[in-house]
Amino acid sequence: MEIKKSAIAGTLESSDAQVVVDPGENGIELTIQSSVINQFGPQIKAVVLETLQRLGVTSGKIAIVDRGALDCTIKARVECAVYRSNDQVDNLPWGGAIQ
């Protein structure tokens, strides 16, 4: 799946994450802002990259603003933003094809 247009998912509330995806041509360009980057930065990055890989996304600009979100929340926000970038709103494989 490719990122066709800019899309956003999530909020800037505590325990959430805001994910913005934009089209890109040079692989995955990931930017992470987090109040817990020193403790959990590598884990946040791993969750995002794994989710993108499972979705088949090979290029794009991904910006994450984390406010202490759990892994499952980050994964859901990334999935949602990618699906929105493709205008895919029906018959989404939540919890099925994407694990």
Secondary structure, 3 states (H helix, E strand, C coil): CCCCCCEEECCCCCCCEEEEEECCCCCEEEEEEECCHHHHHHHHHHHHHHHHHHHCCCCEEEEEEECCCCHHHHHHHHHHHHHHHCCCCCCCCCCCCCC
